[in-house]
Amino acid sequence: MAEPATEAIEVVARGAAHAHVDELRERMATLERLTELPLTGMRIVVRDERNRRGYAPWIADASLRAGGRPLAAHATGPSPLAAADAAIERLRRQLRRQIDAQVAQRNEPRTIAAALAALDPQRDYRPVAGTKPPEERQIVHRHTYADRPLATYEAIADLLDLDHDFLLFRHVRTGEDVVVHRRDDGRIGLIHPRGSRLADEGDDVVVPEPSRYSEPLPLEFARVEMDVLNHRFLHFIDARDGRGRVLYLRHDGDYGLVEPA
């Protein structure tokens, strides 16, 4: 296996983290020793957020593409290197799942069930989002990772690979924009429109969950719901175009809006 080309790894170190640029790059490079898959777009951002409410002192965001598939991880820590190590460890676990997928089908139910059982609840802890008064929250737009329809277990595999809490995607069976998400009981919820054929997808891993809304909503109404009820995230069908979207509270206290690719 070739030695990692550390100079190709992008490091963004803000504030006092700048003193650790070389070490951050070397720690990211250790990921290349885990797999023969080509790793591209390797990047880590470490920043100090001590001046914001609801944050651990340091935040790290690490990302790469393994064999063309995007992987990303977010973590916090008491120091720049501690936050970086936590994010890199999450990427390491995702890469190991990729390696396992070379032997077994990545979207096979037993493989998914084993991956869910192996998750460490403490290591996968999501920090509380920074708080802002609802009227000060901005909406930050981004698109889904997948630009093609997926089956439920394909979407769950992507959810785990990306280390996300939820994933918006277009379902291959129905063409509906739906969401898989990690439930508190360790299973995966599949949020779908009321009356959808996807209600029959339940098994030991998947729990079908009909949408709380019977009709499409304007974005403005979805925002009011979030302002008042402070959901972790809210899936809705947008009245503007009939496509599914997810509004969620970001770690910086603003709202993120995930839209179809």
C-alpha positions in Angstrom: 0.0 0.0 0.0 1.3 3.4 -0.9 2.4 5.9 1.8 -0.2 8.6 2.3 0.5 11.9 0.5 0.1 14.2 3.4 0.6 17.3 1.2 -2.7 16.5 -0.5 -4.7 16.7 2.7 -6.4 20.1 3.3 -6.2 21.4 6.8 -8.1 24.5 8.0 -7.0 25.4 11.5 -8.5 28.5 13.0 -7.2 30.4 16.0 -4.9 28.6 18.3 -5.4 25.4 16.3 -3.0 26.8 13.7 -0.1 25.7 15.7 -1.2 22.0 15.1 -1.5 22.1 11.3 1.2 19.6 10.6 0.0 17.2 13.3 -3.6 17.4 12.1 -2.5 16.6 8.6 -0.5 13.6 9.8 -3.4 12.3 11.9 -5.7 12.5 8.9 -3.1 10.6 6.8 -3.3 7.6 9.1 -6.7 6.8 7.5 -5.0 5.9 4.3 -3.4 2.9 6.0 -6.8 1.3 6.6 -7.8 0.6 3.1 -6.7 0.2 -0.5 -9.6 2.3 -1.7 -8.4 5.6 -3.2 -9.0 8.4 -0.6 -9.5 11.8 -2.2 -10.7 15.2 -1.0 -9.3 14.7 2.4 -10.1 17.7 4.6 -10.2 18.7 8.2 -11.4 21.9 9.7 -10.8 22.7 13.4 -12.2 25.8 15.0 -12.6 27.4 18.4 -16.2 28.1 19.4 -15.8 29.0 23.1 -17.5 32.3 22.5 -20.8 30.7 21.6 -23.4 29.2 23.9 -24.0 25.4 24.0 -20.7 24.4 22.5 -17.7 22.4 23.7 -14.6 24.5 23.3 -13.3 23.0 20.0 -15.1 21.6 16.9 -13.7 19.5 14.2 -15.2 18.6 10.8 -13.4 15.9 8.8 -14.4 14.6 5.3 -13.1 12.6 2.4 -14.2 10.4 -0.5 -13.5 6.7 -0.3 -13.6 5.1 -3.7 -15.8 8.0 -4.7 -18.3 7.7 -1.8 -18.4 10.8 0.5 -17.7 10.3 4.2 -18.0 13.0 6.8 -17.7 13.4 10.6 -18.3 16.1 13.2 -17.0 16.1 16.7 -16.2 18.3 19.7 -13.5 18.2 22.3 -11.6 20.2 25.0 -8.6 20.8 22.7 -7.9 21.1 19.0 -6.3 17.7 18.8 -8.9 16.0 21.0 -11.7 17.3 18.7 -9.7 16.2 15.6 -9.1 12.8 17.0 -12.8 12.2 17.8 -13.7 13.2 14.2 -11.0 11.1 12.7 -12.0 8.1 14.8 -15.6 8.5 13.4 -14.1 8.5 9.9 -12.0 5.4 10.8 -15.2 3.5 11.9 -16.9 4.5 8.6 -14.0 3.3 6.6 -14.0 0.0 8.5 -17.6 -0.5 7.5 -16.6 0.2 3.9 -14.0 -2.5 4.2 -16.6 -4.9 5.6 -18.9 -4.0 2.7 -16.2 -5.3 0.2 -16.9 -8.8 1.7 -20.7 -8.5 2.4 -23.4 -6.6 0.7 -23.4 -3.2 2.4 -27.2 -2.9 2.2 -27.9 -6.4 3.4 -30.2 -6.3 6.5 -27.9 -8.5 8.7 -24.9 -6.2 7.8 -26.9 -3.1 8.7 -28.2 -4.7 12.0 -24.6 -5.6 13.0 -23.4 -2.0 12.2 -26.2 -0.5 14.3 -25.4 -2.9 17.2 -21.7 -1.9 17.1 -22.4 1.8 17.5 -21.0 3.3 20.7 -23.8 5.5 22.2 -21.2 7.7 24.0 -18.9 8.1 21.0 -21.9 8.9 18.8 -23.2 11.6 21.1 -24.4 14.7 19.3 -23.7 17.9 21.3 -26.6 20.2 22.0 -27.0 22.8 19.3 -26.1 26.4 20.1 -29.1 28.4 21.1 -30.4 31.5 19.4 -33.7 33.3 19.7 -36.0 31.9 17.0 -36.3 35.3 15.3 -32.5 35.4 14.9 -32.1 32.0 13.2 -31.1 32.1 9.6 -31.9 29.3 7.1 -28.8 27.6 5.5 -29.6 25.6 2.4 -27.9 22.4 1.3 -28.7 19.5 -1.0 -28.9 15.8 -0.4 -25.8 13.6 -1.1 -27.6 11.1 -3.3 -28.7 12.2 -6.7 -30.5 8.9 -7.6 -33.4 7.0 -6.1 -32.4 4.6 -3.3 -33.9 1.6 -1.6 -34.4 1.8 2.2 -31.4 -0.3 3.1 -29.2 1.6 0.6 -30.2 4.8 2.3 -29.5 3.3 5.8 -26.1 2.3 4.7 -25.4 5.9 3.5 -26.8 7.2 6.8 -24.3 5.1 8.7 -21.4 5.8 6.3 -22.0 9.5 6.6 -22.5 9.3 10.4 -25.6 11.4 10.2 -28.7 11.4 12.4 -31.1 11.6 9.4 -30.9 11.3 5.6 -33.4 12.7 3.0 -33.6 10.7 -0.2 -36.0 9.7 -3.0 -37.3 6.2 -2.6 -36.8 3.9 -5.5 -40.2 2.2 -4.9 -42.5 5.2 -4.9 -40.5 8.2 -6.0 -41.4 9.9 -2.7 -38.9 12.1 -0.8 -38.6 10.3 2.5 -36.2 10.2 5.5 -34.4 7.5 7.4 -33.2 8.5 10.9 -31.6 7.0 13.9 -34.2 6.4 16.6 -33.5 6.5 20.4 -34.3 2.8 20.6 -31.4 1.9 18.3 -33.6 1.1 15.3 -34.0 3.1 12.1 -37.2 5.2 11.4 -38.5 5.6 7.9 -40.6 8.7 7.7 -43.0 8.6 4.7 -46.1 10.5 3.5 -49.4 9.2 4.9 -50.9 6.5 2.8 -47.6 5.6 1.2 -46.9 2.0 0.2 -43.7 2.3 2.2 -45.8 1.6 5.3 -45.1 -2.1 4.6 -41.3 -1.8 5.0 -41.2 -2.6 8.7 -38.8 -5.3 10.0 -36.4 -5.9 12.9 -34.3 -2.8 11.8 -36.8 -0.5 10.1 -39.8 1.2 11.7 -42.1 2.9 9.2 -43.4 6.3 10.5 -46.1 8.2 8.7 -45.6 11.9 8.4 -47.2 14.0 11.1 -48.6 16.2 8.3 -51.4 15.1 6.0 -50.9 18.0 3.5 -48.0 19.9 2.0 -46.7 22.8 4.0 -45.2 26.2 3.2 -41.7 26.5 4.4 -42.8 29.4 6.6 -45.2 27.1 8.5 -42.5 24.5 9.0 -40.3 27.2 10.4 -42.9 28.3 12.9 -43.3 24.7 14.0 -39.5 24.5 14.6 -39.6 27.9 16.4 -42.3 26.7 18.8 -41.6 23.0 19.3 -37.8 22.9 18.8 -37.8 19.5 17.0 -34.4 17.8 16.4 -35.5 17.9 12.7 -38.8 18.2 10.8 -39.6 16.4 7.5 -42.3 18.0 5.4 -43.6 18.1 1.8 -43.0 21.7 0.5 -46.2 23.3 -0.9 -44.1 25.1 -3.5 -43.2 22.1 -5.6 -44.4 18.9 -3.8 -40.9 17.8 -2.9 -39.8 16.6 0.5 -37.4 18.7 2.6 -35.9 18.6 6.1 -35.6 21.6 8.4 -33.2 21.0 11.3 -31.4 22.9 14.0 -27.7 23.3 13.3 -24.9 23.3 15.9 -24.5 27.1 15.4 -28.1 27.7 16.4 -29.3 28.5 12.8 -31.6 26.3 10.8 -30.4 24.0 8.0 -32.7 23.1 5.1 -31.9 19.9 3.2 -33.4 19.9 -0.3 -33.5 17.3 -3.0 -30.4 17.2 -5.3 
